Amino acid sequence: MTDATVDKVAGRSEGKAWSATAAATVGLVFGPSTLLLFLFGVFVEPLSQAFGWSKPAILFAATIISLMIMVISPVQGMLIDRFGARPIVLASCLTFACGLLAMSYIPGNIQVFYFMYALLPVLAVGLWPVSYLRVVSTWFDRRLGLAIGIANGGIGLGAAILPPIITYVIANGSLQWAYVSLAMIVTVIVLPLNALFLHDAPTAKVARPAHDRAAASADFRRFVTTSSFVILAAAFFLLGFVNTGLVTNQISLLIDGGATPQHAALVQSVFGIAVLIGRFLTGVLLDYVSARRLMSLVCLGGAVACVLYALGPTGYVAFACAILIGMVYGAEFDVLSYLIKRYFGLPTFGRIYGSIFAIFQLGAALGATLLPLSRAQFQSYGPGLTLYAAALAVSSVLFLCLGGGRVARETTEEKAALL
């Protein structure tokens, strides 16, 4: 093969790699992480007005979503390790769109509402981040961090642009039309882009023969007993413990500390921007600095922010806290994807990620009520925030305790083929 031919093949391969990354980014902009979690608050007031449900009763559906994610994450991991991400993603685009469309016909029965919000995460099983991140990981090695950061940035971008758009649709159309619009976006934008561009790299092995699947299952069972997996799982349990509680209570604790609603909302907006920047910046840095040390530093910054919040930050200090916490949110899953590829390789990527993500969601379910409970019991968010700071500090230490070596390595041929 001539040098010119080699260059042409390499260029075509790089183009496909970045096309797959772009498709993954768009998929996460309009994926269930955005549509079911970050958009949930947009629907609370309209649902309350339309059906007369109390806001706490509506918000219980968010807990249901977290619990369902915890259940389906390992299932998603097994499916994509067995069949590859592409067929699971394409099928889930159709089922998720149908589920969103069905929401436009929901009656005024809150039990049906709870059932649908338990069903939607299942219908979207292939659209949670691990599917897209696995595809991206098959294409990259040297620039893996950058690619993961770009793909994962889709969630932050969706969280920034979709709430005002859907709020406008509800205000100028209807609650039902908002759900129809989301279903149309998944069908008209996400499905075609994934069908055209979301492909694993040629070196990725999916739908392996039975003996290879058995070997991968044996590897998975071995990996979950290693110190690397246990430390990662413990660190992400603590991150989950802090995660949901801070997102859902940040505005309340600021107002409780004397901030105006307008100031608190502005701080929340800065937090959202910090998440978006954090995802991309982390992805870039991962290619140049130690992932373990980077995440340890980010967690330490989040712990400092929680301590400052406990003291009742005012003025610009609140913005600094929001940025530090936003960096934790922006970094955590970039780092997780990067470390899983580095430590455990691709054959068990889905199952390892799904298992740790489920543990993360368990922590989120347990930690979500801590700040409201702290406020009710002690008339202050301070004790709960102090416990959050301790959790992040311990997580920071755990990342430093990770070993430097891989548990599994790609073959020489696979590594040579990766970008």
C-alpha positions as CSV (number, residue, x, y, z in Angstrom):
1,M,0.0,0.0,0.0
2,T,1.5,3.4,-1.0
3,D,2.0,6.3,1.5
4,A,-0.7,8.2,-0.3
5,T,-3.2,5.4,0.1
6,V,-2.3,5.0,3.8
7,D,-2.9,8.8,4.3
8,K,-6.2,8.6,2.5
9,V,-7.4,5.6,4.6
10,A,-6.2,7.3,7.8
11,G,-8.1,10.5,6.9
12,R,-11.3,8.6,6.1
13,S,-11.0,6.8,9.5
14,E,-10.5,10.1,11.3
15,G,-13.5,11.6,9.6
16,K,-15.6,8.7,10.7
17,A,-14.3,9.0,14.2
18,W,-15.3,12.6,14.6
19,S,-18.6,12.0,12.8
20,A,-19.4,9.3,15.4
21,T,-18.4,11.8,18.1
22,A,-20.7,14.5,16.7
23,A,-23.6,12.0,16.5
24,A,-23.0,11.1,20.1
25,T,-22.9,14.7,21.1
26,V,-26.3,15.4,19.4
27,G,-27.7,12.2,20.9
28,L,-26.8,13.4,24.4
29,V,-28.1,16.9,23.8
30,F,-31.6,15.4,23.2
31,G,-31.2,12.2,25.3
32,P,-33.0,11.1,28.4
33,S,-30.4,12.6,30.7
34,T,-31.5,16.0,29.4
35,L,-35.2,15.4,28.6
36,L,-36.1,13.5,31.8
37,L,-33.7,15.0,34.3
38,F,-32.7,18.6,33.4
39,L,-36.1,19.4,31.8
40,F,-38.1,17.9,34.7
41,G,-38.4,21.2,36.6
42,V,-39.9,22.9,33.5
43,F,-42.9,20.6,33.7
44,V,-43.6,20.9,37.4
45,E,-45.6,24.1,37.4
46,P,-47.6,23.4,34.2
47,L,-48.5,19.9,35.5
48,S,-49.6,21.4,38.8
49,Q,-51.8,23.9,37.1
50,A,-53.2,21.4,34.5
51,F,-54.1,18.6,37.0
52,G,-54.1,20.2,40.4
53,W,-51.3,18.0,41.7
54,S,-49.1,19.3,44.5
55,K,-45.5,20.1,43.6
56,P,-44.0,17.6,46.1
57,A,-46.2,14.9,44.6
58,I,-44.9,15.7,41.1
59,L,-41.3,15.9,42.3
60,F,-41.6,12.3,43.5
61,A,-41.4,11.2,39.9
62,A,-37.8,12.5,39.9
63,T,-37.0,10.0,42.6
64,I,-38.6,7.3,40.5
65,I,-36.4,8.2,37.5
66,S,-33.3,7.9,39.7
67,L,-34.3,4.5,41.0
68,M,-35.1,3.2,37.5
69,I,-31.8,4.4,36.1
70,M,-30.1,2.5,38.9
71,V,-32.0,-0.7,37.8
72,I,-31.5,-0.4,34.1
73,S,-27.9,0.8,34.0
74,P,-26.4,-2.7,34.4
75,V,-28.9,-4.0,31.8
76,Q,-27.9,-1.4,29.3
77,G,-24.2,-2.3,29.9
78,M,-24.8,-5.9,29.2
79,L,-26.8,-5.2,26.1
80,I,-24.2,-3.0,24.5
81,D,-21.4,-5.3,25.4
82,R,-23.3,-8.2,23.8
83,F,-24.8,-6.5,20.7
84,G,-22.9,-3.2,20.4
85,A,-24.3,0.2,21.0
86,R,-25.6,1.1,17.6
87,P,-28.6,-1.3,17.4
88,I,-29.6,-0.6,21.0
89,V,-29.5,3.1,20.4
90,L,-31.5,3.0,17.2
91,A,-34.2,0.8,18.7
92,S,-34.4,3.0,21.8
93,C,-34.9,6.1,19.7
94,L,-38.1,4.7,18.4
95,T,-39.4,3.4,21.8
96,F,-38.4,6.6,23.7
97,A,-40.1,8.7,21.1
98,C,-43.3,6.6,21.5
99,G,-43.1,7.0,25.2
100,L,-42.8,10.8,25.0
101,L,-45.7,10.9,22.5
102,A,-47.8,8.9,25.0
103,M,-47.1,11.5,27.6
104,S,-49.2,14.0,25.6
105,Y,-52.2,11.8,26.3
106,I,-51.7,11.3,30.0
107,P,-54.9,11.7,32.1
108,G,-55.2,13.6,35.3
109,N,-54.3,10.5,37.4
110,I,-50.9,10.9,39.2
111,Q,-50.5,7.1,39.4
112,V,-50.4,6.9,35.6
113,F,-47.9,9.8,35.6
114,Y,-45.7,7.9,38.0
115,F,-46.0,4.8,35.9
116,M,-45.0,6.7,32.7
117,Y,-41.9,8.2,34.4
118,A,-40.9,4.7,35.6
119,L,-41.4,3.4,32.0
120,L,-39.7,6.2,30.1
121,P,-36.1,5.4,31.4
122,V,-36.7,1.8,30.3
123,L,-37.9,2.8,26.8
124,A,-34.8,5.0,26.6
125,V,-32.5,2.2,27.8
126,G,-30.0,2.5,24.9
127,L,-29.8,6.4,25.0
128,W,-28.2,6.9,28.4
129,P,-24.6,8.2,28.1
130,V,-22.7,4.9,28.3
131,S,-23.9,3.8,24.8
132,Y,-22.5,6.9,23.1
133,L,-19.3,7.0,25.2
134,R,-18.6,3.4,24.4
135,V,-18.8,4.1,20.6
136,V,-16.5,7.1,21.0
137,S,-14.1,5.0,23.1
138,T,-13.7,2.5,20.2
139,W,-12.4,5.2,17.9
140,F,-9.9,7.0,20.1
141,D,-6.9,6.4,22.3
142,R,-4.4,9.3,22.1
143,R,-7.2,11.9,22.0
144,L,-9.7,9.9,24.1
145,G,-10.2,12.6,26.7
146,L,-11.0,15.3,24.1
147,A,-13.5,13.1,22.3
148,I,-15.2,12.1,25.5
149,G,-15.4,15.7,26.6
150,I,-17.0,16.8,23.4
151,A,-19.5,14.0,23.5
152,N,-20.4,14.4,27.2
153,G,-20.7,18.2,26.6
154,G,-23.9,17.4,24.8
155,I,-25.7,17.0,28.2
156,G,-24.5,20.4,29.4
157,L,-25.5,22.0,26.1
158,G,-28.9,20.4,26.2
159,A,-29.4,21.5,29.8
160,A,-28.5,25.1,28.8
161,I,-30.6,25.5,25.6
162,L,-33.7,23.2,26.0
163,P,-35.4,24.6,29.2
164,P,-36.1,28.0,27.7
165,I,-37.2,26.5,24.4
166,I,-39.6,24.0,26.1
167,T,-40.9,26.7,28.5
168,Y,-41.7,28.8,25.4
169,V,-43.5,25.9,23.7
170,I,-45.6,25.3,26.9
171,A,-46.4,29.0,27.3
172,N,-47.4,29.5,23.6
173,G,-48.7,26.1,22.9
174,S,-49.6,23.5,25.5
175,L,-48.2,21.0,27.9
176,Q,-49.2,18.2,25.5
177,W,-47.5,19.9,22.6
178,A,-44.2,20.1,24.6
179,Y,-44.1,16.3,24.9
180,V,-45.0,15.9,21.2
181,S,-42.2,18.3,20.3
182,L,-39.7,16.3,22.3
183,A,-40.9,13.1,20.5
184,M,-40.5,14.7,17.2
185,I,-36.9,15.9,18.0
186,V,-35.9,12.3,18.9
187,T,-37.5,11.0,15.7
188,V,-36.5,13.6,13.2
189,I,-33.0,14.6,14.5
190,V,-31.5,12.0,16.8
191,L,-32.6,8.8,15.0
192,P,-31.4,9.8,11.5
193,L,-28.0,11.2,12.7
194,N,-27.4,8.0,14.8
195,A,-28.4,5.8,11.8
196,L,-25.9,7.7,9.5
197,F,-22.9,8.3,11.7
198,L,-23.0,6.3,14.9
199,H,-20.7,3.4,14.2
200,D,-18.1,1.5,16.2
201,A,-14.5,1.5,15.0
202,P,-13.7,-1.5,12.8
203,T,-11.4,-2.8,15.5
204,A,-14.1,-2.9,18.1
205,K,-15.4,-6.4,18.7
206,V,-19.2,-6.7,19.3
207,A,-21.6,-9.6,19.0
208,R,-18.7,-11.9,19.8
209,P,-18.9,-15.7,19.6
210,A,-20.2,-17.5,22.7
211,H,-16.7,-18.5,23.9
212,D,-15.6,-14.8,23.7
213,R,-18.7,-13.6,25.5
214,A,-18.0,-16.2,28.2
215,A,-14.5,-14.9,28.5
216,A,-15.7,-11.3,28.7
217,S,-18.2,-12.3,31.4
218,A,-15.4,-14.0,33.3
219,D,-13.3,-10.9,32.9
220,F,-16.1,-8.8,34.3
221,R,-16.5,-11.0,37.3
222,R,-12.8,-10.7,37.9
223,F,-12.7,-6.9,37.4
224,V,-15.4,-6.2,40.0
225,T,-13.3,-7.8,42.7
226,T,-10.2,-5.7,41.9
227,S,-9.2,-2.8,44.1
228,S,-9.5,-0.4,41.1
229,F,-13.2,-1.2,40.7
230,V,-14.0,-1.1,44.4
231,I,-12.3,2.3,44.8
232,L,-14.0,3.7,41.7
233,A,-17.4,2.4,42.9
234,A,-16.9,3.9,46.4
235,A,-15.8,7.3,45.0
236,F,-18.8,7.5,42.6
237,F,-21.2,6.4,45.3
238,L,-20.0,9.5,47.3
239,L,-20.2,11.7,44.2
240,G,-23.8,10.5,43.6
241,F,-24.6,11.1,47.3
242,V,-23.8,14.8,46.8
243,N,-24.9,15.2,43.2
244,T,-28.7,15.4,43.2
245,G,-29.0,17.1,46.6
246,L,-26.9,20.1,45.5
247,V,-28.6,20.5,42.1
248,T,-32.1,20.4,43.5
249,N,-31.5,22.5,46.6
250,Q,-28.9,25.1,45.4
251,I,-31.4,27.9,44.8
252,S,-33.3,27.2,48.1
253,L,-30.1,27.2,50.2
254,L,-29.0,30.5,48.6
255,I,-32.4,32.1,49.3
256,D,-32.3,30.7,52.8
257,G,-28.9,32.4,53.3
258,G,-30.3,35.8,52.3
259,A,-30.0,35.9,48.5
260,T,-32.8,37.3,46.4
261,P,-34.5,34.8,44.0
262,Q,-33.1,36.7,41.1
263,H,-29.5,36.4,42.5
264,A,-30.0,32.7,43.2
265,A,-31.3,32.1,39.7
266,L,-28.3,33.8,38.3
267,V,-26.0,31.7,40.4
268,Q,-27.8,28.6,39.1
269,S,-27.2,29.8,35.5
270,V,-23.5,30.2,36.2
271,F,-23.5,26.7,37.6
272,G,-25.0,25.4,34.3
273,I,-22.3,27.1,32.3
274,A,-19.6,25.7,34.6
275,V,-20.9,22.2,34.0
276,L,-20.7,22.7,30.2
277,I,-17.2,24.2,30.4
278,G,-16.1,21.6,32.9
279,R,-17.1,18.7,30.6
280,F,-15.1,20.1,27.7
281,L,-12.1,21.3,29.7
282,T,-11.8,18.0,31.6
283,G,-11.8,16.1,28.3
284,V,-9.0,18.3,27.0
285,L,-6.9,18.0,30.2
286,L,-7.3,14.2,30.4
287,D,-5.0,13.8,27.4
288,Y,-2.3,15.6,29.2
289,V,-2.6,15.1,33.0
290,S,-3.4,12.3,35.4
291,A,-7.1,11.5,35.5
292,R,-6.8,10.4,39.1
293,R,-5.1,13.7,40.3
294,L,-7.4,15.8,38.2
295,M,-10.5,14.3,39.7
296,S,-9.1,14.5,43.2
297,L,-8.4,18.2,42.8
298,V,-11.9,18.8,41.4
299,C,-13.5,16.9,44.3
300,L,-11.4,18.9,46.8
301,G,-12.7,22.2,45.1
302,G,-16.3,20.9,45.5
303,A,-15.7,20.2,49.2
304,V,-14.4,23.7,49.7
305,A,-17.5,25.1,48.0
306,C,-19.8,23.0,50.3
307,V,-18.0,24.4,53.3
308,L,-18.4,28.0,52.0
309,Y,-22.1,27.3,51.3
310,A,-22.5,26.0,54.9
311,L,-21.1,29.4,56.1
312,G,-23.7,31.3,54.1
313,P,-22.0,32.7,51.0
314,T,-23.0,36.1,49.7
315,G,-22.1,38.2,46.7
316,Y,-19.4,36.8,44.4
317,V,-18.5,34.0,46.7
318,A,-21.7,32.2,45.8
319,F,-20.7,32.4,42.1
320,A,-17.3,30.9,43.0
321,C,-19.0,28.1,44.8
322,A,-21.3,27.4,41.9
323,I,-18.3,27.2,39.5
324,L,-16.4,24.8,41.8
325,I,-19.4,22.5,42.1
326,G,-20.2,22.8,38.4
327,M,-16.7,21.6,37.7
328,V,-17.3,18.5,39.7
329,Y,-20.5,17.8,37.7
330,G,-18.6,18.5,34.5
331,A,-15.7,16.3,35.3
332,E,-17.1,13.2,36.9
333,F,-18.4,11.2,33.9
334,D,-15.6,12.3,31.6
335,V,-13.2,10.9,34.1
336,L,-15.3,7.7,34.7
337,S,-15.4,6.9,30.9
338,Y,-11.7,7.6,30.5
339,L,-10.6,5.5,33.5
340,I,-12.8,2.5,32.5
341,K,-11.3,2.5,29.0
342,R,-7.8,2.8,30.5
343,Y,-8.2,0.3,33.4
344,F,-10.6,-2.3,32.0
345,G,-10.6,-2.0,28.2
346,L,-13.5,-2.2,25.8
347,P,-15.0,-5.7,26.0
348,T,-16.5,-5.0,29.4
349,F,-16.9,-1.2,29.1
350,G,-20.7,-1.3,29.2
351,R,-21.0,-3.5,32.2
352,I,-18.4,-1.8,34.2
353,Y,-19.8,1.7,33.4
354,G,-23.4,0.5,34.0
355,S,-22.5,-1.0,37.3
356,I,-20.7,2.1,38.6
357,F,-23.5,4.3,37.2
358,A,-26.1,2.3,39.1
359,I,-24.0,2.7,42.3
360,F,-23.8,6.4,41.6
361,Q,-27.6,6.6,41.3
362,L,-28.0,4.7,44.6
363,G,-25.9,7.3,46.3
364,A,-28.0,10.0,44.6
365,A,-31.3,8.5,45.9
366,L,-29.9,8.3,49.4
367,G,-28.3,11.8,49.4
368,A,-31.1,13.7,47.7
369,T,-33.1,14.1,51.0
370,L,-30.2,15.1,53.2
371,L,-30.3,18.9,52.7
372,P,-34.1,19.2,53.2
373,L,-33.8,16.9,56.3
374,S,-31.0,19.1,57.6
375,R,-33.1,22.2,57.1
376,A,-36.1,20.6,58.9
377,Q,-34.2,19.2,61.8
378,F,-31.6,21.9,62.4
379,Q,-33.3,25.0,60.8
380,S,-30.1,25.2,58.7
381,Y,-28.6,23.6,55.6
382,G,-25.2,23.8,57.3
383,P,-25.0,20.3,58.8
384,G,-26.0,18.6,55.6
385,L,-23.6,20.7,53.5
386,T,-20.8,19.8,56.0
387,L,-21.5,16.1,55.4
388,Y,-21.5,16.7,51.7
389,A,-18.1,18.4,52.0
390,A,-16.8,15.4,54.0
391,A,-18.1,13.0,51.3
392,L,-16.3,15.0,48.5
393,A,-13.1,15.1,50.6
394,V,-13.2,11.3,51.0
395,S,-13.8,10.9,47.3
396,S,-10.8,13.1,46.6
397,V,-8.6,10.7,48.6
398,L,-10.1,7.6,47.0
399,F,-9.1,8.9,43.5
400,L,-5.5,9.3,44.7
401,C,-5.6,5.7,46.0
402,L,-6.3,4.3,42.5
403,G,-3.3,2.3,41.1
404,G,-1.5,3.6,38.1
405,G,-1.6,0.4,36.1
406,R,-4.2,-1.2,33.8
407,V,-6.2,-4.1,34.9
408,A,-6.7,-5.0,31.2
409,R,-5.0,-4.0,28.0
410,E,-6.0,-3.8,24.4
411,T,-4.2,-6.0,21.9
412,T,-1.3,-4.5,20.0
413,E,-3.4,-4.5,16.8
414,E,-6.3,-2.6,18.5
415,K,-4.1,0.0,20.0
416,A,-2.2,0.6,16.8
417,A,-5.5,1.2,14.9
418,L,-6.9,3.7,17.5
419,L,-6.4,7.4,16.9
